Amino acid sequence: MARTGRLLAAALLCALAAPQTAWATTVPVSPAPGHPAGAAACDLFLHRLPGVGPALCRSARLEPSGSWSQKGLPLYWRDVLPPAAPPQESAAPAAPLRVLVVGAMHGDELTSASLALHWIALAQTAGQPVHWRFIPVLNPDGLLAARPTRVNARGVDLNRNFDTPGWEHDAPRHWEKRTRKDPRRWPGPAALSEPESQFLHAQMDDFRPQLVVSIHAPYGVLDFDGPHEPPQRLGRLRLDRVGVFPGSLGHYGGVQQGMPVVTIELDHALRLPPEAEVRSMWRDLLRWMDARLLKDGPPGQAKK
């Protein structure tokens, strides 16, 4: 109850304190009757996603998670389960590796959502013992704003809103001193003040991923936080660790929770890499997972 009260109070404070921004969606939210699975999400997002056609979008079969953005847009997801194991007489098959893939945490990084949709198609034929959970668009309000924005509808940078140690002191100070109160990087009035970050935090708790892949743009590097030897490259992207920030997903997941967080920074926010590069990054990720997580075994999860 105390935590719920704090979140409600933070939400009210955020509504009063957030920078004012004009927001507008350009397509209807409600799907037409009889739409196939995933069509509603495609109606909502497709016009904003570079390098994604109607057939690929529909094949992703995104489903509403039951959670919503600040403006009331559904947060979509898709689970891709491993292929059925053949019957075994002696021992039960090992539990599949759980991998969470998150795109468009920043709404103006459109290619991050596009890459997640391409990877859903590839995951369906990967054949590895992996349970994938994809959240292609964590920040639909930012992505569908009249001009896409990094922040959500309250003006909060979701990648600075996670509950990392010392957030109350460190996140505001970092925003004020290091970013000079850059409105694109406002961490919010309290940790987990936003419905989108609350949703992703719940996935970390409930799904308990053994790997998180967070897709961003446009810095053209590969970042990593947490245990295990990091991948040195994914396609053309090379490892270049940029450090951790108060309230970031890498800080929360990789440092605090002890789960590996691979952060992909694509070269461009509006232009998806060629298909060959999309597949090359995917193959390199699978090779690293096979060597470091499937063969060595996933890292132990931090106790809650």
C-alpha positions as CSV (number, residue, x, y, z in Angstrom):
1,M,0.0,0.0,0.0
2,A,2.8,2.4,0.8
3,R,4.4,1.8,-2.5
4,T,1.1,2.3,-4.4
5,G,0.6,5.6,-2.5
6,R,4.0,6.8,-3.5
7,L,3.4,5.9,-7.2
8,L,0.1,7.7,-7.2
9,A,1.6,10.8,-5.6
10,A,4.5,10.7,-8.0
11,A,2.0,10.5,-10.9
12,L,0.1,13.5,-9.7
13,L,3.3,15.5,-9.2
14,C,4.6,14.5,-12.6
15,A,1.3,15.7,-14.3
16,L,1.8,19.1,-12.6
17,A,5.5,19.4,-13.1
18,A,6.2,18.0,-16.6
19,P,7.2,20.3,-19.4
20,Q,4.3,21.1,-21.7
21,T,4.4,19.5,-25.1
22,A,1.8,19.2,-27.9
23,W,0.8,15.7,-28.6
24,A,-1.3,14.1,-31.3
25,T,-1.9,10.7,-32.7
26,T,-2.7,10.5,-36.4
27,V,-4.5,7.2,-36.6
28,P,-7.4,5.7,-34.6
29,V,-6.6,3.4,-31.7
30,S,-9.7,1.1,-31.9
31,P,-9.4,-1.7,-34.5
32,A,-12.2,-2.4,-36.9
33,P,-14.2,-5.5,-36.1
34,G,-12.8,-8.7,-37.5
35,H,-9.2,-7.6,-37.7
36,P,-6.7,-10.5,-37.5
37,A,-4.3,-10.7,-34.6
38,G,-1.8,-7.9,-34.7
39,A,-3.7,-5.7,-37.2
40,A,-4.7,-3.2,-34.6
41,A,-1.0,-2.6,-33.7
42,C,-0.2,-2.2,-37.4
43,D,-3.0,0.3,-37.9
44,L,-1.5,2.3,-35.1
45,F,2.2,2.1,-35.8
46,L,2.9,1.1,-39.3
47,H,3.0,4.6,-40.9
48,R,5.8,5.5,-38.5
49,L,8.1,2.5,-38.9
50,P,10.8,2.7,-41.5
51,G,11.7,-0.5,-43.3
52,V,8.5,-2.4,-42.2
53,G,5.8,-3.4,-44.7
54,P,2.2,-4.5,-43.9
55,A,3.0,-8.2,-44.3
56,L,5.9,-8.1,-41.9
57,C,4.0,-6.1,-39.4
58,R,1.0,-8.4,-39.5
59,S,3.2,-11.5,-39.2
60,A,4.5,-10.2,-35.9
61,R,1.0,-10.8,-34.4
62,L,1.4,-8.2,-31.7
63,E,-1.1,-8.5,-28.8
64,P,-2.2,-5.9,-26.2
65,S,-0.5,-6.6,-22.9
66,G,-3.3,-5.2,-20.9
67,S,-1.1,-2.2,-19.9
68,W,-1.4,1.3,-21.3
69,S,0.7,4.4,-21.9
70,Q,0.0,7.7,-20.2
71,K,-2.3,8.8,-23.0
72,G,-4.1,5.4,-22.9
73,L,-2.5,3.7,-25.9
74,P,-2.1,-0.1,-25.5
75,L,1.4,-1.4,-24.8
76,Y,1.8,-4.4,-27.2
77,W,4.0,-7.4,-26.9
78,R,4.7,-10.8,-28.5
79,D,6.0,-14.0,-27.0
80,V,7.8,-16.4,-29.2
81,L,8.2,-19.8,-27.6
82,P,11.0,-22.3,-28.4
83,P,10.1,-25.3,-30.7
84,A,8.6,-28.2,-29.0
85,A,11.2,-30.6,-27.7
86,P,11.0,-34.3,-28.7
87,P,9.8,-36.7,-26.0
88,Q,12.5,-37.7,-23.6
89,E,12.2,-40.8,-21.6
90,S,14.9,-40.2,-18.9
91,A,14.9,-36.5,-18.1
92,A,12.7,-33.5,-18.5
93,P,14.0,-30.9,-20.9
94,A,15.8,-27.9,-19.5
95,A,13.8,-24.7,-19.1
96,P,14.3,-22.3,-22.1
97,L,16.4,-19.2,-21.8
98,R,14.2,-16.1,-21.2
99,V,15.1,-13.1,-23.3
100,L,13.4,-9.7,-23.3
101,V,13.7,-7.4,-26.3
102,V,12.6,-3.8,-25.9
103,G,12.3,-1.2,-28.7
104,A,11.2,2.5,-28.9
105,M,11.9,3.3,-25.3
106,H,12.6,6.7,-26.8
107,G,9.8,7.5,-29.2
108,D,11.9,9.3,-31.7
109,E,14.2,6.3,-32.3
110,L,11.9,4.8,-34.9
111,T,14.3,2.2,-36.3
112,S,14.5,0.5,-32.8
113,A,10.9,-0.6,-33.1
114,S,11.4,-1.6,-36.7
115,L,14.4,-3.8,-35.8
116,A,12.3,-5.5,-33.1
117,L,9.6,-6.4,-35.6
118,H,12.2,-7.9,-38.0
119,W,13.7,-9.9,-35.2
120,I,10.3,-11.3,-34.2
121,A,10.1,-12.9,-37.7
122,L,13.6,-14.3,-37.3
123,A,12.9,-15.6,-33.8
124,Q,10.0,-17.7,-35.1
125,T,12.5,-19.8,-37.2
126,A,15.6,-19.6,-34.8
127,G,15.1,-23.1,-33.4
128,Q,17.0,-22.3,-30.1
129,P,15.7,-23.2,-26.6
130,V,14.7,-19.6,-26.0
131,H,11.5,-18.0,-24.8
132,W,11.5,-14.5,-26.4
133,R,9.4,-11.7,-25.2
134,F,9.3,-8.7,-27.5
135,I,8.0,-5.2,-26.6
136,P,8.6,-3.3,-29.9
137,V,7.2,0.0,-28.8
138,L,7.5,0.9,-25.1
139,N,6.8,4.6,-25.7
140,P,3.9,4.8,-28.1
141,D,3.0,8.3,-27.0
142,G,6.4,9.6,-28.0
143,L,6.5,7.6,-31.2
144,L,3.0,8.8,-32.3
145,A,3.4,12.4,-31.3
146,A,2.9,14.9,-34.1
147,R,6.7,15.1,-34.1
148,P,8.1,12.0,-32.5
149,T,9.9,12.7,-29.2
150,R,12.4,10.9,-27.0
151,V,10.2,11.4,-23.9
152,N,6.8,10.1,-23.1
153,A,3.6,12.2,-22.9
154,R,4.6,13.6,-19.5
155,G,8.0,14.7,-20.7
156,V,9.9,11.9,-18.9
157,D,12.9,10.1,-20.3
158,L,11.8,6.5,-19.6
159,N,15.5,5.4,-19.6
160,R,16.2,7.6,-16.6
161,N,13.1,6.6,-14.6
162,F,14.0,3.2,-13.2
163,D,14.4,2.7,-9.5
164,T,18.2,2.6,-9.2
165,P,20.0,3.0,-5.8
166,G,20.1,6.7,-4.7
167,W,17.7,7.7,-7.5
168,E,16.1,10.5,-5.4
169,H,19.5,12.3,-5.1
170,D,21.4,11.1,-8.1
171,A,18.9,11.3,-11.0
172,P,17.8,15.0,-10.4
173,R,21.4,16.0,-9.7
174,H,22.6,14.3,-12.9
175,W,19.9,16.0,-14.9
176,E,20.6,19.4,-13.4
177,K,24.4,19.3,-13.5
178,R,25.4,17.0,-16.3
179,T,22.6,17.6,-18.8
180,R,21.9,21.3,-17.8
181,K,18.2,20.4,-17.4
182,D,17.9,19.1,-20.9
183,P,14.1,18.5,-21.3
184,R,14.8,15.4,-23.4
185,R,16.4,13.8,-20.4
186,W,14.2,14.7,-17.5
187,P,14.1,11.6,-15.2
188,G,10.7,12.5,-13.8
189,P,9.6,13.5,-10.3
190,A,10.1,10.0,-8.8
191,A,11.5,6.6,-9.8
192,L,8.9,4.5,-11.7
193,S,6.5,7.4,-11.9
194,E,5.5,6.5,-15.4
195,P,3.1,3.7,-16.6
196,E,5.5,2.6,-19.3
197,S,8.5,2.2,-16.9
198,Q,6.2,0.5,-14.4
199,F,5.2,-1.9,-17.1
200,L,8.7,-2.8,-18.1
201,H,9.7,-3.0,-14.4
202,A,6.9,-5.5,-14.0
203,Q,8.3,-7.6,-16.9
204,M,11.7,-7.7,-15.2
205,D,10.0,-9.0,-12.0
206,D,7.5,-11.4,-13.5
207,F,9.2,-12.7,-16.7
208,R,12.6,-12.7,-14.9
209,P,14.6,-12.4,-18.2
210,Q,18.1,-13.9,-18.2
211,L,19.0,-11.4,-21.0
212,V,17.6,-8.0,-21.9
213,V,18.2,-6.5,-25.3
214,S,17.4,-2.8,-25.4
215,I,17.3,-1.3,-28.9
216,H,18.1,2.4,-29.4
217,A,19.6,4.8,-32.0
218,P,21.5,6.7,-33.5
219,Y,25.0,6.5,-32.0
220,G,26.1,3.4,-33.9
221,V,27.7,1.4,-31.0
222,L,27.1,-1.6,-28.8
223,D,26.9,-1.2,-25.1
224,F,26.7,-3.8,-22.3
225,D,26.0,-4.0,-18.6
226,G,26.1,-6.9,-16.2
227,P,27.7,-10.3,-15.8
228,H,29.4,-12.4,-18.5
229,E,31.9,-11.4,-21.2
230,P,30.1,-9.0,-23.4
231,P,29.6,-9.5,-27.2
232,Q,32.4,-7.7,-29.0
233,R,30.2,-6.9,-32.1
234,L,26.8,-7.3,-33.5
235,G,27.0,-6.9,-37.2
236,R,28.8,-3.6,-37.9
237,L,28.3,-2.4,-34.3
238,R,31.4,-2.6,-32.1
239,L,31.4,-2.8,-28.3
240,D,31.9,0.7,-26.8
241,R,30.8,0.8,-23.2
242,V,29.4,4.2,-22.3
243,G,28.9,3.7,-18.6
244,V,25.7,3.7,-16.5
245,F,23.3,6.6,-15.6
246,P,20.9,7.1,-12.7
247,G,17.6,5.5,-13.5
248,S,18.8,3.8,-16.7
249,L,17.7,0.3,-17.7
250,G,21.3,-0.8,-17.9
251,H,22.0,0.4,-14.4
252,Y,18.8,-1.2,-13.0
253,G,19.1,-4.5,-14.9
254,G,22.8,-5.0,-15.4
255,V,24.3,-3.5,-12.2
256,Q,21.5,-3.8,-9.7
257,Q,19.7,-7.0,-10.8
258,G,22.8,-8.8,-12.1
259,M,21.2,-9.7,-15.5
260,P,23.1,-9.0,-18.7
261,V,21.7,-6.0,-20.7
262,V,22.8,-5.7,-24.3
263,T,22.1,-2.1,-25.6
264,I,22.1,-1.7,-29.3
265,E,22.5,1.8,-30.7
266,L,21.7,1.7,-34.4
267,D,23.4,4.1,-36.8
268,H,20.2,6.0,-37.7
269,A,16.9,6.7,-36.0
270,L,15.0,7.0,-39.3
271,R,16.7,4.6,-41.7
272,L,16.8,0.9,-40.9
273,P,20.0,-1.0,-41.8
274,P,19.8,-3.2,-44.9
275,E,18.3,-6.6,-44.5
276,A,21.7,-8.2,-44.6
277,E,22.9,-6.1,-41.7
278,V,19.7,-6.9,-39.7
279,R,20.3,-10.6,-40.1
280,S,24.0,-10.2,-39.4
281,M,23.3,-8.5,-36.0
282,W,20.8,-11.3,-35.2
283,R,23.2,-14.1,-36.0
284,D,25.9,-12.5,-33.9
285,L,23.5,-12.2,-31.0
286,L,22.5,-15.8,-31.3
287,R,26.2,-16.9,-31.4
288,W,27.0,-14.9,-28.3
289,M,23.9,-16.3,-26.5
290,D,24.9,-19.8,-27.5
291,A,28.4,-19.4,-26.2
292,R,27.8,-17.3,-23.1
293,L,24.3,-18.1,-21.9
294,L,23.1,-21.5,-23.3
295,K,26.4,-23.4,-23.0
296,D,27.8,-21.6,-19.9
297,G,24.4,-21.3,-18.3
298,P,22.7,-18.0,-17.5
299,P,23.9,-15.9,-14.6
300,G,22.2,-16.3,-11.2
301,Q,19.4,-13.8,-10.7
302,A,19.8,-11.3,-7.9
303,K,17.5,-12.0,-4.9
304,K,14.5,-9.8,-4.6
